[in-house]
Amino acid sequence: MKNILFSSIALGIGSLLSLLVLELFLQFFNPLPISVKNEKIILPAKRVFTFDNLHISSLDKQITHTKNSIGFRGEEIPTNIEDYLSIIAVGGSTTECRFLSDGLDWTHLLEKKLQFKSEQPVWINNAGLDGHSTFGHQILLESYLKDMKPEYIFYLVGVNELERGDLHNDDITLLKNQSFSFVDWLKKNSEIAILINGLRRSLFAYQIDLGHGTLNLKEEAHLHLDKSESQAIIDRQLPYLEQYELRLLKLMQTTKEQSIQPVLITQPLLFGDAIDPSTGVNLGTIKTRFQNGSTYWKVLESYNSITRKIAKREGVLIIDLANLLPKNSKYYYDGMHFTNTGAEKISTILATEFYKNKN
């Protein structure tokens, strides 16, 4: 009995020491880039990411993705930024374009196109962060962007808002510091807990089709839904839409309070009631996260409708990319992320619409 007791104590002490060693190691070197930590967004300043692409034929074989000294993609902020047409693009993975090489993301291409049209120099930085929603955009604005004072912030929003009720349980409680449990303290202060929480979120994103992947339309399954089944999925969005509207309204108001002009961009999606011109596949019946492509598109459009509503209410310029970008698989390497060709097309649309409608 004593041997068992001593063995248990030794095992406990050994496990505790191992955790302490791991915690110390992660304090100085974390192998995974964590963008939210201890009530703050941590930007990956002066980082170069390289990827060997073995699976996505529509992207480069080797991808280089560089962050500047701020932690964004693009040139360093000019000292005389007030002399520039200055824009920061904010969004999730469809803004960051993680797997498009430097110079091929739509923000860089947009900068080049606007420079042809502008009499003043143009500076654009890409502040997209994979997985971030309007909740994170608000923190980014208050923590970094308001002090940078760009003339415009482009917000590409929508897909990361879908059914994001978790934002109002775990994250808000922690960030407002309204919970004092030991578990919540660990979530904010332990590198191990932060890493596990980040991995949990990545798994969640993968499970709901928000992660990056490949899509072979000709090999995907198809699913037909009757109108009542589809409508039930759309109807369950109501509480999430209400919360999204409040977040987006606050984001627009805070941006304008900082004398920055917001521009809203609706979220495009490959799926919907259309035939893909590149493959001939029905994009409405293809099986997706929300049962099929038609329903997925209608769900996303319910969020895009909120974006349009807030833009009209607040007098904010909106570019309806969701309807301006054609549904064509040559523009997407999965259901939502853009190919090099897609980024080029988007930059053309945004440049045209921005100059046509800006004050």
N, C-alpha and C positions, 0 to 999 in steps of 0.2 A: 504493500500500500504506500509506504514512504517513497519507494522508487518511482511509483506512478505520479505521486504528488510533486517530487523533485523534478521529474521529467516535464510535467505540465508547467511548473514555474519556469524552468529553463526555456521551454518552448515559447512561453509568453514573453519572457525577457528578450529572447532572441528575435522574436517577431517585432517587438517594440523597437529594438535597436535597428533592425532592418528598415523599418518605416522611417525612423529618424534619419538614417543615412540617405534614404531615397528622397526624403523631404529636403535635406541640405543640398543634395545633388541637383534637384529640380529648381532650387532657389537660384542657382548659378547657371544652370544649363537645362533648358526645357526643349526637348526634341520636336515638339509640336508648337506652331505659332498660335498662341491664345490671344484673341482679340478683345476679350472682356475679362477683366481681373480686378477684384477688390474695388468695386464700384467705379471703375474707370475703363475706358477703351484704350487698349495698348496697341499702338501703331507700330508696324514692323519697319522701323526706319533703317535706311541704308542696307537693305537686304536684296540679295539676288537669288531668285529661285529658278532652277533649271529642271525640266521634265523631259524624259525620253518618252515620246508618244508612240506606243506600239499598237494602239487599237482604233484610233479615230482617224480615218483616212482623209477627212476633210480639213484636218489641222496639220501644222508643221510637224515633222518627225522629231525635231528637237525644239523645245520651247524655252525661251528665256524671258523671265518676268522680273522687272527691276523696280524697287521702291526707292524713292529719293529720301532726303534727310528728314522730311516730315513723316514719311511712311505712306505716301501716295505714289501713284504712277504719273510721270511727267517731269518737266523741267523744274528746277528749284524756283522758289518764289522770287520774283524780281524785287529789287530794293525800291524801285519806283512803280509799284503795282498800280498806283492811282492813274498812271498814264496808259495802262493797258485795258483792253477789253478782257476782264478777268472772270473766269468761270471755274467752279469746282463742281464736278459731277458726283452725286451721292446716290448710293443704292446698294444692292446686294451683289450676288455673283454675276448677274447679267450686266452690271455696270463694271465691276472689277475686271471681268474677262480674264480670269486667272490663266486659262490655257490658250490664250492668244498672245503671241510673242510681242515684245516691245515694238511699238510703232504700228501694230495691227489692231489694237483695241479701238473701239469706236470713238473714244474721247480724243485719242491722238489724231485720228483721221479727221475728226470734227474740227480740231484746232487748225489743221492745215487748210481745210475748206473755208473756214471763217476768215482766215488770214487773207485769202484771195478777195474776199468781199469787204473787208474792213480797212478803213483808212488809218486806224491805230494798230499797234502791235497786239497780238492775241496771246493770252496765257491760259491754258486749261490744265487742271490736275484732276486725276481720277482717284476719288476717295471712296470708291466702292469697296465693300467688305463682304466677303462671302457669307451668306446666311443672315445678314442684318436686315432688319425691318425698320419701320418708322420709329419704333421704340429706341433702337440704337442710333438712328439718325438724329434724334433729339439730343442724345448725349454727345454725339460727335459735334453737333452744332454748338452746344453750350461749352464743350471742353476745348475745342480747337478752332472751328470755322469762324466763329464770331470775331475772334481776335485777328484772323487773317484778312477779313474785310474784302472778300471778292465782290465784284459788282453783281454777279449772278450765282445762284446755286441751282443746278439742274437735279431734280429728284425723279429718278426712275423707280416707281414703287408699284407694288401690287402682289406679286406672286408669293413673297415672304410674309404676307399678311394673312394668307388663307388659313382659317381655323386656328389662329394663334392665341388660343385662350391661355396658354402657359405663360404668356407675358404678364398676365394679371394675377398670377398666383405666386410663382417663385421669384421672378426677376424684380418685379416692382417692390415686393416686400423687402427684398435684400437691399435694393438700391436706395430705398427711402429709409432704410435702417429702422424698420418698425418691428423687427423680430430679433429677439435676443437669445434664442436657443443655441445650445452648443453646436448643433448640426449646422445652423445658419452661419455661425462664427467660422466653422471649418470651411464652408463653401466660399467664404470671402477671403480667408487668410491662409489656408493650407494649399501648397502647390499640388499636392497629391489630389486633394478634393477638387481643385480647379481643373486639373488635367482630366480626372474621371468625369466631371460634369461636362467638359468640352467634348470628350469622346461620346458621352451619352447624347448630346445634342447633335453630333455628327451622325450617329446611328439613327436618330429620329428623323433627321433630314433625308437620309438615304431611304428610309422606309416609306416616306411620303413623297418620294420622287423629287426632292429638292436638291439632291446631290447630283454631281456630274456623271454622265454615263454615255453610252452609245445607243443608237437607235437604228435598227434595220427595219424599215417600215414593211418591207415585203415578208418579213418573218414574224411580225407581231400578231398576236391574237386579236379577234374582233368580238365586240359585244353589243347587242341591240337592247335598248331599254324602252319601255313604254313611257308615255309622257308623265304619268303619275310617279313612277320611280325616279325619273330625272328631276321632277319638280320638288320631290321630298328632299333631295340632296341640296338643291338650291335654297329651299326654305330654311334649312338648318343653319344657313350662314347668317341669319338675321342678328343674333347677339354679337357675332364677330364683326359684322359690318358696322354696328353701332359703335363699338370700341375703336375700330379703325377710323371712323369718321372723326371721333374726338381727338385721336392721336394726330391725324393729319391736319386738322384745324389748328391745334396747338403748334404744330411744326411750322405751318405757314405764318401764323401770327408772330411766333418768336423770330423767324427769319426776317420778316419785314421790320420788326422792332429794332433789329440790328442794322437797318438801312441797307439790307441786301435784298435783291429782287429774286424771289423764287420762280422757278419754271417747273411745272409738273409734266411728267411724261408717263403716259399710260403703258401698262405692261403687255407686250405682245406674247403670243403663244402659237406654236405650230398647229396644235389641234383645233378642231372646230368643224363646222358644217361646210366642208370643202373637199375637193379632190386634189391631192398633191400633184402639181403639174410635172414634177420630176420623176415620180414613180407610178402615178395613176392610182395610188392607194387612197381609200376613203378615210379621211382624217376625222370623221365624225363617229365612226363605229369602232375605231381602233381602241383596244383596252388600255385604260390609263388609271391614274390614281383615283379619279372620281368616276369610276366605272367605265365610261367611254369618253372619246375626244369631244363629242358634242356637249356633254354635260360639264366636262372640265372647263371648256371655253365659256359656257354660260355662267359657271361659278366665278371664274376670273373676271368676267365682264361685270358681275355685280359689284366687285371691288373697284374696277375701273370706273364704274358709274359714280361711285363715291368720290373718286379722284376728280372726275369732271364736275361734280356738284360743288366740291370745295373750291375748285379753281374759279368757277363762276361766282360763287358767294364772296370770295376774297379778292376778286379782280386780278387773279393770277394767270399769266400766260400758260396755256396748256398745249402740248403737242401730242396728238392722239396717235402715238406710234402703234398702239394695239390694232388700229384699223388701217394705218398707212403702210405698215410692213406686210407684204403679201404672205399668205400661208404657202410656203414653199420650202421643202426640206433642204434645198441648197443653202438656205440661210441659217439652218440650225443643225447642230451635231447631236442634239437630243430634243426633248420636247420644248425646251425653253432657252438653252444656251446657244450663242451665236457662233457660226463659222467665220472664217476670215471674210468670206463673201458677204455674210450677213452683217458684219461690223461695217464693212464698206457701204453697204446699202443704207444702214441706219444713219451713218454719218452724213450721207447725202440728204436723207429725209430731214434730219434735225437741222442741218445748216439752212436748207431751203425754208423750212417752217419758222425757224427762229428769226431770220431776217425779214420774212414776210409779215410777221406779226408783232415783233418787239417794238416797244415805244420809241 
